[in-house]
Amino acid sequence: ARGRRSRAARASDRTMAELLRRWLHEDVGVRRPLDSLEKSFASGFLFGEVMARCNLQPDFGKFVDKNTPDARINNFTRLQPTLGKLGVHLDTKTVTAVVREEKGVAARLVYAMKSALSSTLRDVTLAKTTSTLARTTTVHTRPTTHIANAVRGKTHIPEAFGEMETRLFERKFREETTPPNEVFVNAHLAKFTAEGLRQENSNLNKTLRSRVDRMDTLAKQRSLVLNEFNTARERKAMATASEHARHAGVMEERRAVERRELEIEEAVAEKDRLRRVAMNLDAKAEALTGIDAFEANLVKLGADADNAPALDFSKGAKAPKPTTGLDPLATLSSLQKSLPRPHVLEREGDAYVSKVKARAAEELASRKERERRRHKLLERERKQIADAEERRRRDDVFETLAARSRQETRVAERLKALELERETMRDHRAVRDKQYEDQREADLAAALRLESKLSALRRSEYRAIAEQRAADIEAARLRREEERVADVTSHCEHLAYAIASLAARCAEYREATDATVPRKEYREWSGLIVKDLPLPFQLPETEETVAEDPIHVTAFDEATCADYVRGIGDWAPPRPPEKEEEEEDGDGEEKA
């Protein structure tokens, strides 16, 4: 439906354009060809010519017949007030559409002018017969804008307002139109602008490439520095870990020595304690043994220690005589005499105390000596660690320098290897180019052979296609000829029907009125036939077909029809006697 509407709209546009061309050529008197209304009216000159031929554009001599910006501005600026007086609205938007040759805009504007001119002419013609205009104008005077305004009763527009409106229209139209100088300058400077853009793009590409190269170089340098830094850090970490391990081993050995010294001191102290305890135990045992011996001697002095009565020496009883022959008092006195003297004991105690103090002083001195030795050992170890750190740093510096030297050596070796690779690549490239050249020559020869075969094949196909197209063209020509013959036959039949209808109508009229057909009616009927219009009394060209019910066909009917078509069975023709055998063979083949 949309396609039918679009086709109908295009047909309507073509019809309107043809009517407008006919009006411009026949009624207005335009002599130039109007193949395209949009292109013909784009400059505005033809609008002015139409208005001038209608006696409505007195300044048509100032119009310029050129399709340039200045000419368009001049033409449409002078045309705008005239169309405004006719009642045709012309704004910058419409003018821009006309200048851009948009489809249908110029035709609509011409149609509006035609309608306004026709209305003005009709009003003027009517006013010549019904108003006082007939006393002031002749019949053959063409209407002007002043007459049209007077007829329509329009008031006079002030000249200042009209000029202001024209200036506004011209200024707005100039703003929307590209200045010609700017167009010429742009056209002249187009190659320089293109060269500038090319150079700008080239500089931008070079800048981007240099930036990318610089970023790649920086990234490579950064990766190298990071690798060196990471290597140095790992090496330093390994050295630090080794130093820490060595320091931990030294400290562990030192703690082991101190533990051994403490164990020795504790063992000596324990040995002294055990010796003193043994001495005390020996003294205790000796004292207990002396007391036991003393008691045994006492027991031996009496006859029976258990049955002897207790003696009370305080009442003057005499001690019994010991059986050993020794006096107990003498024994006690001898014991007392054997005991050391008090001052001797005191002197010996002082000597022992002084000996203990001397031993304590010696232990303190030995402890201080051990502390001094320990501090000296720590200082020596600290110095050794500092020296080791200094040696490690010096070794790191030496290793760094050696690594850089090795790196430079590797770079030089790599450069040399790259140079050798480049020379090898050049040689390989030359060999490969030679191989490519040979391959291209071989491919070219193969392609030429293949192309010759394909061209022969295409030539044969083209001949076949040409013959087929020639046959199609001949068939189309025959079909067109048949269609033309059918159209002529149909037209002749239609004309014959119309003439027959006209003759029958004339006969009926003569039979009914006994007179000939009036000339006016006969001419009207003949005019209808000439214009190919149907007569009101024309005979029907075709008869109406009566719809019938479909016939029910059975399988038996189809079989009977097939036998009739083939001429077999009940519908077989009679056969001569001499050809009976041949007919039977023919029936067998037909059945097969």
C-alpha positions in Angstrom: 0.0 0.0 0.0 2.9 2.4 0.8 4.5 1.6 -2.5 1.2 2.3 -4.4 0.9 5.6 -2.5 4.4 6.6 -3.4 3.9 5.8 -7.0 0.7 7.7 -7.0 2.4 10.7 -5.4 5.2 10.6 -8.0 2.6 10.4 -10.8 0.8 13.4 -9.3 4.1 15.4 -9.1 4.9 14.6 -12.7 1.4 15.6 -13.7 1.6 18.9 -11.8 5.0 19.7 -13.3 3.7 19.0 -16.8 0.7 21.3 -16.2 3.0 24.1 -14.8 5.3 23.8 -17.9 2.3 24.0 -20.2 1.1 27.1 -18.3 4.5 28.8 -18.5 5.0 28.1 -22.2 1.4 28.7 -23.5 -0.1 31.2 -21.1 2.8 33.1 -19.7 5.0 32.9 -22.9 8.3 31.6 -21.4 10.6 30.5 -24.3 13.5 28.8 -22.5 13.3 24.9 -22.1 12.1 23.8 -18.7 13.4 20.2 -18.4 13.9 20.6 -14.6 11.9 23.2 -12.7 14.3 23.1 -9.7 17.4 23.8 -11.8 15.6 26.4 -14.0 14.2 28.5 -11.1 17.3 28.1 -8.8 18.7 31.6 -9.6 15.4 33.4 -9.3 15.7 35.0 -12.7 12.9 32.9 -14.2 10.6 34.0 -11.4 11.3 37.6 -12.3 10.6 36.8 -16.0 7.3 35.3 -15.1 6.3 38.3 -13.0 7.5 40.7 -15.7 5.5 38.9 -18.4 2.5 39.2 -16.1 3.2 43.0 -15.9 4.0 42.8 -12.2 7.8 43.2 -12.0 8.7 46.7 -13.3 12.4 46.4 -12.3 13.0 43.2 -14.3 15.8 44.8 -16.2 17.9 44.8 -13.0 17.7 41.0 -12.7 20.8 39.0 -13.4 20.6 35.7 -15.3 23.5 34.0 -13.4 23.5 31.3 -10.8 26.0 33.0 -8.5 25.5 34.1 -4.8 25.3 37.8 -5.7 22.9 37.2 -8.6 20.6 35.1 -6.4 20.6 37.7 -3.6 19.8 40.5 -6.1 17.0 38.5 -7.8 15.2 37.1 -4.8 15.5 40.5 -2.9 13.7 42.3 -5.8 11.2 39.4 -6.1 10.2 39.3 -2.4 8.1 42.5 -2.2 6.3 41.7 -5.5 5.3 38.2 -4.3 4.3 39.7 -0.9 1.9 42.1 -2.7 0.4 39.1 -4.5 -0.1 37.3 -1.2 2.6 34.6 -1.8 4.8 34.2 1.2 8.5 34.1 0.4 10.9 33.7 3.3 14.6 32.8 3.5 13.9 29.2 4.3 11.9 28.8 1.0 14.6 30.7 -0.9 17.3 28.4 0.5 15.4 25.3 -0.5 14.9 26.7 -4.0 18.6 27.6 -4.3 19.6 24.1 -3.1 17.2 22.7 -5.8 15.2 20.6 -3.4 12.6 18.6 -5.2 9.1 20.0 -5.4 9.8 23.4 -3.7 10.1 25.4 -6.9 7.0 23.7 -8.3 5.0 24.6 -5.2 6.1 28.2 -5.4 5.3 28.4 -9.1 1.9 26.9 -8.4 1.3 29.5 -5.7 2.2 32.2 -8.1 -0.1 30.7 -10.7 -3.0 30.6 -8.2 -2.4 34.1 -7.1 -2.2 35.4 -10.7 -5.3 33.5 -11.7 -7.2 34.9 -8.7 -6.0 38.4 -9.5 -6.9 38.2 -13.2 -10.3 36.8 -12.2 -10.9 39.6 -9.8 -9.8 42.2 -12.3 -12.0 40.7 -15.0 -15.0 40.6 -12.7 -14.3 44.2 -11.6 -14.3 45.4 -15.2 -17.9 44.5 -15.5 -19.3 45.2 -12.1 -17.4 48.2 -10.7 -16.0 51.5 -11.8 -12.8 49.9 -13.0 -14.4 49.5 -16.4 -14.4 53.3 -16.8 -10.7 53.7 -16.1 -9.2 50.6 -17.8 -9.6 49.0 -21.2 -10.4 45.5 -21.8 -7.0 44.5 -23.1 -5.0 46.1 -20.2 -3.0 43.5 -18.3 -3.5 43.7 -14.5 -0.8 45.3 -12.4 -0.1 45.1 -8.7 -1.7 48.5 -8.1 -4.9 47.4 -9.9 -4.9 44.1 -8.1 -4.6 45.8 -4.7 -7.3 48.3 -5.7 -9.6 45.6 -6.8 -9.1 43.5 -3.7 -9.5 46.4 -1.4 -6.1 46.2 0.2 -4.8 49.3 1.9 -1.6 50.9 0.8 1.5 49.6 2.6 3.9 52.4 3.8 7.0 52.7 1.6 9.3 52.8 4.7 7.8 49.6 6.0 8.3 47.8 2.7 11.9 49.0 2.4 12.6 47.9 5.9 11.1 44.4 5.3 13.1 44.2 2.0 16.4 45.1 3.9 15.7 42.6 6.6 15.0 39.9 4.0 18.2 40.8 2.1 20.4 40.8 5.2 19.0 37.5 6.5 19.4 35.9 3.1 23.0 37.2 2.8 23.8 35.7 6.2 22.5 32.3 5.2 24.3 32.5 1.8 28.0 31.8 1.5 29.8 34.9 0.3 31.3 34.4 -3.2 34.6 35.8 -2.2 34.9 33.2 0.5 34.0 30.5 -2.0 36.7 31.7 -4.4 39.2 32.0 -1.6 38.4 28.6 -0.3 38.6 27.1 -3.8 42.0 28.9 -4.4 43.4 27.9 -1.0 42.1 24.3 -1.1 45.4 22.8 -2.2 47.3 24.8 0.4 44.8 23.7 3.1 45.2 20.1 2.0 49.0 20.4 2.1 48.8 22.0 5.5 46.6 19.2 6.8 48.9 16.7 5.3 52.0 18.3 6.9 50.1 18.5 10.2 49.2 14.9 10.1 52.7 14.0 9.1 54.2 16.0 12.0 51.6 14.5 14.3 52.6 11.0 13.1 56.3 11.7 13.5 55.7 13.1 17.0 53.7 10.1 18.0 56.3 7.7 16.5 59.2 9.6 18.3 57.2 9.6 21.5 56.5 5.9 21.2 60.2 5.2 20.4 61.2 7.4 23.4 58.8 5.5 25.7 60.1 2.2 24.4 63.7 3.3 25.1 62.8 4.5 28.5 61.0 1.3 29.2 64.0 -0.7 28.1 66.4 1.4 30.2 64.0 1.2 33.1 63.8 -2.6 32.8 67.6 -2.8 32.6 68.0 -0.6 35.7 65.4 -2.6 37.5 67.1 -5.8 36.6 70.4 -4.5 37.8 68.9 -3.2 41.0 67.0 -6.4 41.6 70.2 -8.4 41.0 72.2 -6.1 43.4 69.4 -6.3 46.0 69.3 -10.1 45.7 73.1 -10.3 46.0 73.1 -8.0 48.9 70.2 -9.9 50.6 72.2 -13.1 50.1 75.3 -11.6 51.5 73.3 -10.1 54.5 71.7 -13.5 55.1 75.2 -15.1 55.0 76.6 -12.6 57.4 73.6 -13.0 59.7 74.0 -16.8 59.6 77.7 -16.5 60.3 77.0 -14.0 63.2 74.4 -16.4 64.5 76.9 -19.2 64.4 79.5 -17.1 66.2 77.0 -16.1 68.8 75.9 -19.7 69.2 79.5 -20.8 69.7 80.0 -18.0 72.2 76.9 -19.1 74.1 78.1 -22.6 74.0 81.5 -21.6 75.5 79.8 -19.6 78.2 77.5 -22.5 79.0 80.6 -24.8 79.2 82.3 -22.3 81.6 79.1 -22.0 83.7 78.8 -25.8 83.8 82.5 -26.1 84.9 82.0 -23.4 87.6 78.8 -25.1 88.8 80.7 -28.5 88.8 83.5 -27.1 90.8 81.1 -25.4 93.3 79.1 -28.6 93.6 82.3 -30.6 94.1 83.4 -28.2 96.9 79.9 -28.5 98.4 80.0 -32.2 98.3 83.5 -32.2 99.8 82.3 -30.1 102.7 79.3 -32.2 103.2 81.5 -35.3 103.2 83.8 -33.7 105.7 80.8 -32.8 107.9 79.5 -36.3 107.6 82.9 -37.7 108.4 83.2 -35.4 111.5 79.7 -36.4 112.5 80.4 -40.1 112.1 83.7 -39.6 114.0 81.9 -37.8 116.8 79.2 -40.5 116.9 81.8 -43.2 116.9 83.7 -41.5 119.8 80.5 -41.2 121.8 79.7 -44.8 121.2 83.2 -45.8 122.3 82.9 -43.6 125.4 79.6 -45.2 126.3 81.0 -48.6 125.7 83.9 -47.8 128.0 81.4 -46.6 130.5 79.5 -49.9 130.2 82.6 -51.9 130.6 83.4 -50.1 133.9 80.4 -51.6 135.6 79.7 -55.3 136.2 76.4 -55.1 134.6 75.3 -51.9 133.2 71.7 -52.9 133.1 71.5 -54.3 136.7 73.9 -51.9 138.4 72.2 -49.3 140.5 72.5 -45.7 139.7 75.3 -43.9 141.4 74.8 -40.5 142.9 78.1 -38.7 142.9 76.5 -35.7 144.5 76.0 -37.6 147.8 79.6 -38.5 148.0 79.4 -41.9 146.4 82.6 -43.1 144.9 82.8 -44.0 141.2 83.5 -47.6 140.5 86.8 -48.4 139.2 87.0 -49.2 135.5 87.9 -52.7 134.4 90.3 -51.3 131.8 92.7 -50.1 134.5 92.2 -46.3 133.5 90.7 -43.6 135.6 87.8 -41.9 133.9 88.7 -38.6 135.3 92.1 -39.1 134.0 90.6 -39.9 130.7 88.4 -36.8 130.7 91.3 -34.7 131.7 93.3 -36.2 129.0 90.5 -35.5 126.6 90.3 -31.9 127.7 94.0 -31.7 127.3 93.8 -33.1 123.8 91.3 -30.4 122.8 92.9 -27.3 121.2 93.1 -24.1 123.1 90.5 -21.4 122.5 92.9 -18.9 121.1 94.2 -21.5 118.8 90.6 -22.3 117.7 89.9 -18.5 117.3 93.1 -18.1 115.3 92.2 -21.1 113.1 88.7 -19.7 112.6 90.1 -16.4 111.6 92.4 -18.1 109.2 89.5 -20.1 107.7 87.4 -16.9 107.3 90.3 -15.1 105.7 90.8 -18.1 103.4 87.1 -18.0 102.4 87.3 -14.2 101.8 90.4 -14.7 99.7 88.7 -17.4 97.7 85.7 -15.1 97.2 88.0 -12.3 96.1 89.7 -14.7 93.7 86.3 -15.8 92.2 85.3 -12.1 91.8 88.6 -11.3 90.1 88.3 -14.4 87.9 84.7 -13.3 87.0 85.9 -9.8 86.2 88.6 -11.3 84.1 86.1 -13.4 82.2 83.9 -10.4 81.6 86.9 -8.5 80.3 87.8 -11.3 78.0 84.2 -11.6 76.9 84.0 -7.8 76.2 87.3 -8.0 74.3 86.0 -11.0 72.3 82.8 -9.1 71.5 84.8 -6.0 70.4 87.0 -8.3 68.3 83.9 -9.9 66.7 82.3 -6.5 66.1 85.4 -5.3 64.4 85.5 -8.5 62.3 81.9 -7.9 61.3 82.6 -4.3 60.3 85.6 -5.5 58.3 83.5 -8.2 56.7 80.8 -5.6 55.8 83.4 -3.3 54.3 84.9 -6.2 52.3 81.4 -7.2 51.2 80.7 -3.6 50.0 84.0 -3.5 48.3 83.3 -6.8 46.7 79.8 -5.5 45.6 81.4 -2.5 44.0 83.9 -4.8 42.3 81.2 -7.2 41.2 79.1 -4.3 39.9 82.0 -2.9 37.9 82.7 -6.4 36.7 79.0 -7.0 35.8 79.0 -3.7 33.8 82.2 -4.7 32.1 80.7 -8.1 31.3 77.5 -6.3 30.1 79.5 -4.1 27.9 81.4 -7.1 26.6 78.1 -8.9 26.0 76.7 -5.8 24.2 79.7 -5.6 22.0 79.4 -9.3 21.3 75.7 -8.9 20.6 76.4 -6.0 18.2 78.9 -8.1 16.4 76.5 -11.0 16.2 73.8 -8.6 15.0 76.1 -7.3 12.3 76.8 -10.9 11.2 73.1 -11.6 11.3 72.4 -8.6 9.2 74.9 -9.6 6.6 73.4 -13.1 6.7 69.9 -11.7 6.3 71.1 -9.6 3.4 72.5 -12.6 1.7 69.3 -14.6 2.5 67.1 -11.8 1.3 69.0 -11.6 -2.0 68.5 -15.4 -2.5 64.9 -15.1 -1.5 64.3 -12.2 -3.9 65.8 -14.3 -6.6 63.6 -17.2 -5.7 60.6 -14.9 -5.6 61.5 -13.4 -9.0 61.7 -16.9 -10.5 58.4 -17.9 -8.7 56.7 -14.7 -10.0 57.9 -15.4 -13.6 56.6 -19.0 -13.3 53.3 -17.8 -11.8 53.0 -15.2 -14.5 53.5 -17.8 -17.2 51.0 -20.1 -15.5 48.6 -17.2 -15.1 48.9 -16.3 -18.7 48.2 -19.9 -19.7 45.3 -20.1 -17.4 44.0 -16.7 -18.6 44.2 -17.8 -22.2 42.1 -20.9 -21.3 39.7 -18.9 -19.2 39.4 -16.3 -22.0 38.6 -19.0 -24.5 36.0 -20.5 -22.0 34.5 -17.0 -21.4 34.4 -16.4 -25.2 32.5 -19.5 -25.7 30.2 -18.7 -22.7 29.7 -15.2 -24.1 28.8 -16.5 -27.5 26.3 -18.8 -25.9 24.9 -16.0 -23.7 24.8 -13.7 -26.8 22.9 -16.3 -28.7 20.5 -16.8 -25.8 20.0 -13.1 -25.5 19.5 -12.7 -29.2 16.8 -15.4 -28.9 15.3 -13.7 -25.9 15.3 -10.4 -27.8 13.6 -12.0 -30.8 11.1 -13.7 -28.5 10.4 -10.3 -26.8 10.0 -8.7 -30.2 7.6 -11.3 -31.3 5.8 -11.0 -28.0 5.5 -7.2 -28.4 4.3 -7.7 -32.0 1.7 -10.1 -30.7 0.7 -7.6 -28.0 0.5 -4.8 -30.6 -1.6 -6.9 -32.9 -3.8 -7.8 -29.9 -4.1 -4.1 -28.9 -5.0 -3.1 -32.4 -7.5 -5.9 -32.7 -9.0 -5.0 -29.3 -9.1 -1.3 -30.4 -10.7 -2.2 -33.7 -13.2 -4.5 -31.9 -14.0 -1.7 -29.4 -14.4 0.8 -32.3 -16.6 -1.6 -34.2 -18.7 -2.2 -31.1 -19.0 1.6 -30.7 -19.9 2.2 -34.4 -22.4 -0.7 -34.2 -23.9 0.8 -31.1 -24.1 4.2 -32.7 -25.7 2.7 -35.8 -28.2 0.8 -33.7 -29.0 3.9 -31.7 -29.5 5.8 -34.9 -31.7 3.1 -36.4 -33.8 2.9 -33.2 -34.2 6.7 -33.2 -35.3 6.7 -36.9 -37.7 3.8 -36.2 -39.1 5.6 -33.2 -39.4 9.1 -34.5 -39.3 8.5 -38.3 -36.7 11.2 -38.5 -33.0 11.6 -38.6 -30.9 12.0 -35.4 -30.3 15.6 -34.5 -26.9 16.9 -35.5 -26.0 18.1 -32.0 -26.6 14.7 -30.4 -24.9 12.9 -33.3 -21.8 15.1 -32.8 -21.8 14.5 -29.0 -22.0 10.7 -29.7 -19.2 11.0 -32.3 -17.1 13.0 -29.9 -17.5 10.4 -27.2 -16.3 7.8 -29.7 -13.3 10.0 -30.7 -12.4 10.6 -27.1 -12.5 6.8 -26.4 -15.3 7.3 -23.9 -18.1 4.7 -23.5 -21.4 5.5 -24.9 -24.4 5.4 -22.5 -26.2 2.9 -24.9 -23.1 1.0 -26.1 -23.5 -2.7 -26.6 -21.7 -5.0 -24.1 -18.4 -6.2 -25.3 -18.5 -9.4 -23.3 -21.2 -11.6 -22.0 -21.6 -12.4 -18.4 -20.5 -16.0 -17.6 -22.9 -18.1 -15.5 -21.2 -19.8 -12.7 -21.8 -23.5 -12.7 -21.3 -26.1 -10.1 -18.1 -28.1 -10.4 -18.5 -31.6 -11.9 -17.6 -34.4 -9.6 -15.0 -36.5 -11.5 -14.4 -40.1 -10.3 -11.5 -42.4 -10.9 -13.6 -44.4 -13.4 -14.2 -41.2 -15.3 -10.5 -40.4 -15.4 -9.6 -43.9 -16.6 -12.3 -43.7 -19.3 -11.0 -40.3 -20.4 -7.4 -41.7 -20.5 -8.6 -44.6 -22.7 -10.4 -42.2 -25.0 -7.3 -40.0 -25.3 -5.1 -43.0 -26.0 -7.6 -44.7 -28.2 -7.6 -48.1 -26.4 -10.2 -50.3 -24.9 -13.7 -49.5 -25.9 -12.4 -46.5 -27.8 -9.9 -48.4 -30.0 -10.4 -47.9 -33.7 -11.1 -50.9 -36.0 -8.0 -52.7 -37.3 -7.4 -54.4 -40.7 -6.9 -58.1 -40.5 -3.5 -58.1 -42.1 -2.1 -55.6 -39.5 -3.4 -57.3 -36.4 0.0 -58.6 -35.2 1.6 -55.2 -35.7 -1.2 -53.5 -33.7 -0.7 -55.9 -30.9 3.0 -55.1 -30.7 2.2 -51.4 -30.8 -0.3 -51.8 -27.9 2.3 -53.6 -25.8 4.8 -50.9 -26.4 2.2 -48.2 -25.6 1.3 -50.0 -22.3 4.9 -50.3 -21.4 
